[in-house]
Amino acid sequence: MAALDTAVQTRRRGGGALTVLTWFIGLLFFFPVFWMVLTAFKRETDAATDPPKLFFEPTLEQFGNLFDAGAGTYFLNSLFATTVSTLLVLLLAVPAAYALAIRPVKRTKDVLFFFISTKMLPVVAVIVPIYVIAGQIGALDNVWMLIVLYTAMNLPIAVWMMRSFLQEVPTEVLEAAQMDGATLRQNITQVMLPMVAPGLAATALICVIFAWNEFFFAVNLTASQAATVPLFLVGFMTSEGLYWAQLSAAATLASLPVVLAGWAAQKQLVRGLSMGAIK
């Protein structure tokens, strides 16, 4: 009996130590984000001190300076490009994934490989022809050009993810709905999509993150009218040095939309990831 009690106590100590270690590692990874948010509420003089100040008088001055510098235009461009491209990706990916998962053909694997192979091509290898085409059709510094590119960029991974989710749907349910007189559109919109709503949310969030953070296309194809948030952040790197407080405030604002999107979809996201979309 004493040996059993000793084993239980040892297991509890080991579990407690593992919990403490896990919390320490989690806080260690979270600390840069915490310091960024903390610095966003500092004045430049407080942000540049050595050693850094932990206690200071918080201010919203940096956030006001950002909007005075025209940050709203960059955020609106990013928001518009991200939202529209994500909707287009879902609109195209769901029918394609339905065809590949529910109605597969003999060359389904070849089609899937073609989709994913487009992600293997380095973006830098295609930027010159894209730039030439955009210049010829008058699409340089145009947010719609970014929408087309973001849609093409996210579509392959969305098709793969949605196919994995749709494979979890019992075909008997779809066949029963079809026997009850449901059309193909009703079968997809009223039967299938509600069942894979968590996967749809997970796919949409992945597309939002990729589109919101995209930098390479934006820096090469936009100038002022269609510039996005990543370009706005780069503007704080000057020959005079870094403005740490303003840069931290801008980075905090840039992170906020994605964090809010993840928080709003967290329940669906957890269920979606557990359905086997990411293996």
VMD Tcl script that draws the C-alpha trace (Angstrom):
set ca {
  {0.00 0.00 0.00}
  {2.83 2.36 0.89}
  {4.49 1.61 -2.45}
  {1.24 2.47 -4.26}
  {0.95 5.80 -2.39}
  {4.55 6.60 -3.24}
  {3.93 5.87 -6.92}
  {0.82 8.08 -6.94}
  {2.70 10.95 -5.28}
  {5.58 10.58 -7.72}
  {3.16 10.65 -10.66}
  {1.49 13.79 -9.25}
  {4.84 15.51 -8.80}
  {5.79 14.60 -12.36}
  {2.47 15.92 -13.69}
  {2.86 19.15 -11.69}
  {6.41 19.65 -12.97}
  {5.25 19.06 -16.54}
  {2.44 21.62 -16.06}
  {4.87 24.22 -14.72}
  {7.28 23.55 -17.60}
  {4.45 23.84 -20.15}
  {3.30 27.16 -18.68}
  {6.89 28.45 -18.67}
  {7.41 27.54 -22.34}
  {4.03 29.04 -23.29}
  {4.80 32.32 -21.49}
  {8.25 32.37 -23.05}
  {6.73 32.23 -26.54}
  {4.03 34.77 -25.60}
  {6.48 37.28 -24.05}
  {7.48 39.00 -27.37}
  {3.79 39.60 -28.13}
  {3.23 40.95 -24.61}
  {6.25 43.26 -24.94}
  {5.05 44.49 -28.33}
  {1.63 45.43 -26.93}
  {3.25 47.01 -23.88}
  {5.61 49.10 -26.02}
  {2.67 50.28 -28.16}
  {1.40 52.30 -25.18}
  {4.77 53.97 -24.53}
  {6.22 57.24 -25.75}
  {9.26 56.98 -27.99}
  {11.48 58.20 -25.17}
  {10.23 55.44 -22.88}
  {10.52 52.79 -25.60}
  {14.16 53.64 -26.35}
  {15.48 53.50 -22.76}
  {18.22 51.08 -21.75}
  {17.38 49.12 -19.66}
  {13.75 49.01 -20.87}
  {11.08 50.53 -18.66}
  {8.47 48.15 -17.30}
  {6.54 50.83 -15.43}
  {5.53 53.96 -17.33}
  {2.62 56.28 -17.95}
  {0.54 54.65 -20.73}
  {-0.59 56.77 -23.66}
  {-2.59 56.36 -26.86}
  {-0.40 58.87 -28.66}
  {1.18 56.30 -30.98}
  {-2.17 54.98 -32.19}
  {-3.33 58.51 -32.94}
  {-0.14 59.17 -34.89}
  {-0.74 56.05 -36.97}
  {-4.14 57.19 -38.18}
  {-2.82 60.70 -38.75}
  {-0.19 59.10 -41.01}
  {-2.91 57.46 -43.13}
  {-2.98 53.97 -41.60}
  {-6.70 53.73 -42.28}
  {-6.16 53.48 -46.04}
  {-3.70 50.59 -45.66}
  {-6.02 48.73 -43.32}
  {-9.02 49.20 -45.60}
  {-7.03 47.88 -48.57}
  {-5.93 44.82 -46.61}
  {-9.42 44.24 -45.23}
  {-11.03 44.50 -48.66}
  {-8.46 42.30 -50.41}
  {-8.51 39.68 -47.65}
  {-12.30 39.50 -47.35}
  {-13.08 39.38 -51.07}
  {-10.28 36.90 -51.89}
  {-11.34 34.60 -49.04}
  {-14.95 34.61 -50.24}
  {-13.82 33.85 -53.79}
  {-11.59 31.02 -52.57}
  {-14.45 29.41 -50.65}
  {-16.82 29.90 -53.59}
  {-14.41 28.06 -55.90}
  {-12.95 25.54 -53.45}
  {-16.21 24.04 -52.18}
  {-17.50 22.82 -55.60}
  {-14.02 21.61 -56.57}
  {-13.61 19.75 -53.28}
  {-17.12 18.30 -53.64}
  {-16.24 16.93 -57.04}
  {-12.97 15.45 -55.77}
  {-14.37 14.00 -52.54}
  {-17.96 13.00 -53.27}
  {-17.80 12.41 -57.04}
  {-14.16 11.35 -57.64}
  {-12.95 10.30 -61.07}
  {-10.03 8.10 -62.14}
  {-7.50 10.95 -62.34}
  {-8.43 12.54 -59.00}
  {-4.93 12.09 -57.60}
  {-3.44 13.80 -60.64}
  {-5.79 16.74 -60.18}
  {-4.87 17.01 -56.50}
  {-1.18 16.87 -57.32}
  {-1.64 19.61 -59.92}
  {-3.32 21.82 -57.32}
  {-0.61 21.34 -54.72}
  {2.20 21.58 -57.28}
  {1.29 25.22 -57.87}
  {2.42 25.89 -54.29}
  {5.86 24.48 -55.08}
  {6.66 27.22 -57.57}
  {8.69 30.04 -55.96}
  {6.75 33.30 -56.09}
  {9.88 35.20 -57.09}
  {10.05 33.09 -60.27}
  {6.71 34.42 -61.56}
  {6.75 38.01 -60.36}
  {8.29 39.38 -63.58}
  {5.63 37.99 -65.99}
  {2.90 38.94 -63.51}
  {4.30 42.48 -63.31}
  {4.44 42.74 -67.12}
  {0.87 41.49 -67.53}
  {-0.41 43.76 -64.78}
  {1.30 46.73 -66.43}
  {-0.18 45.93 -69.84}
  {-3.75 45.66 -68.54}
  {-3.40 48.68 -66.25}
  {-3.70 46.67 -63.02}
  {-0.59 47.93 -61.23}
  {-1.31 49.54 -57.87}
  {-4.81 48.09 -58.04}
  {-6.39 46.19 -55.15}
  {-8.30 43.93 -57.55}
  {-4.99 42.59 -58.89}
  {-4.09 41.58 -55.34}
  {-7.48 39.92 -54.93}
  {-6.91 37.77 -58.03}
  {-3.42 36.79 -56.86}
  {-4.51 36.07 -53.29}
  {-7.34 33.91 -54.60}
  {-4.95 31.93 -56.80}
  {-2.46 31.69 -53.93}
  {-4.94 30.26 -51.40}
  {-7.12 28.14 -53.68}
  {-4.92 24.97 -53.78}
  {-4.61 24.64 -50.00}
  {-8.34 25.41 -49.61}
  {-9.27 22.64 -52.05}
  {-7.10 20.14 -50.18}
  {-8.51 21.15 -46.80}
  {-12.14 21.16 -47.91}
  {-11.70 17.78 -49.61}
  {-10.49 16.31 -46.31}
  {-13.52 17.74 -44.52}
  {-15.99 16.57 -47.15}
  {-14.60 13.05 -47.00}
  {-15.87 12.93 -43.40}
  {-19.48 13.48 -44.57}
  {-21.41 10.17 -44.81}
  {-22.49 9.66 -48.39}
  {-25.66 7.98 -47.11}
  {-26.88 11.36 -45.83}
  {-26.40 12.99 -49.24}
  {-28.06 10.06 -51.00}
  {-31.02 10.21 -48.64}
  {-31.45 13.92 -49.31}
  {-31.27 13.27 -53.04}
  {-33.94 10.60 -52.76}
  {-36.15 13.08 -50.90}
  {-36.01 15.36 -53.93}
  {-33.12 17.68 -53.03}
  {-31.34 19.21 -55.98}
  {-27.55 19.32 -56.22}
  {-27.52 22.94 -55.03}
  {-29.80 22.13 -52.09}
  {-27.71 19.07 -51.27}
  {-24.58 21.19 -51.05}
  {-25.97 24.32 -49.36}
  {-28.59 22.85 -47.02}
  {-27.20 19.41 -46.18}
  {-23.44 19.28 -46.71}
  {-22.24 22.77 -45.80}
  {-23.92 22.84 -42.33}
  {-22.20 19.53 -41.56}
  {-18.76 20.85 -42.54}
  {-19.19 24.36 -41.11}
  {-16.25 23.89 -38.70}
  {-14.01 22.89 -41.61}
  {-15.27 25.84 -43.61}
  {-14.34 28.17 -40.74}
  {-10.87 26.62 -40.42}
  {-10.25 26.94 -44.16}
  {-11.47 30.54 -44.19}
  {-9.22 31.45 -41.26}
  {-6.16 29.95 -42.97}
  {-6.93 31.97 -46.11}
  {-7.43 35.14 -44.05}
  {-4.07 34.72 -42.33}
  {-2.20 34.07 -45.58}
  {-3.85 36.97 -47.42}
  {-3.54 39.45 -44.55}
  {0.16 38.75 -44.04}
  {1.14 38.58 -47.74}
  {3.99 40.96 -48.51}
  {5.81 39.98 -51.71}
  {3.01 40.67 -54.22}
  {2.01 43.84 -52.39}
  {5.50 45.33 -52.32}
  {6.10 44.64 -56.03}
  {2.70 45.43 -57.52}
  {1.42 48.33 -55.41}
  {2.65 51.82 -54.65}
  {0.24 54.07 -52.77}
  {-3.39 53.47 -53.75}
  {-3.51 49.72 -53.11}
  {-0.74 49.37 -50.50}
  {-1.55 46.98 -47.66}
  {-0.73 46.71 -43.96}
  {2.64 44.87 -44.35}
  {3.89 47.77 -46.49}
  {2.75 50.21 -43.83}
  {4.85 48.38 -41.23}
  {7.93 48.51 -43.44}
  {7.61 52.29 -43.58}
  {8.84 52.54 -39.99}
  {12.27 51.21 -40.97}
  {14.13 54.40 -41.84}
  {17.74 55.51 -42.14}
  {17.27 57.31 -38.82}
  {16.57 54.02 -37.06}
  {13.46 52.28 -35.80}
  {10.61 54.08 -34.09}
  {9.92 51.31 -31.61}
  {6.75 52.68 -30.05}
  {5.08 53.52 -33.37}
  {6.21 50.22 -34.90}
  {4.83 48.29 -31.93}
  {1.53 50.17 -32.14}
  {1.27 49.46 -35.87}
  {2.14 45.78 -35.36}
  {-0.47 45.52 -32.59}
  {-3.15 46.98 -34.84}
  {-2.04 44.73 -37.72}
  {-2.34 41.64 -35.52}
  {-5.71 42.58 -34.08}
  {-7.99 41.63 -37.05}
  {-6.51 38.13 -37.36}
  {-6.67 37.60 -33.59}
  {-10.31 38.71 -33.52}
  {-11.13 36.45 -36.48}
  {-9.52 33.49 -34.71}
  {-11.32 34.31 -31.46}
  {-14.69 34.59 -33.20}
  {-14.21 31.25 -34.96}
  {-12.40 29.42 -32.16}
  {-15.17 26.90 -31.44}
  {-15.64 26.06 -35.09}
  {-11.86 26.09 -35.61}
  {-11.18 23.50 -32.89}
  {-13.92 21.24 -34.22}
  {-12.69 21.74 -37.78}
  {-9.10 20.84 -37.01}
  {-10.25 17.74 -35.13}
  {-12.14 16.58 -38.25}
  {-8.83 15.78 -39.92}
  {-8.24 18.78 -42.20}
  {-4.60 19.07 -41.13}
  {-2.86 15.73 -40.98}
}
mol new
graphics top color blue
foreach p $ca { graphics top sphere $p radius 0.5 }
foreach p [lrange $ca 0 end-1] q [lrange $ca 1 end] { graphics top cylinder $p $q radius 0.2 }
display resetview
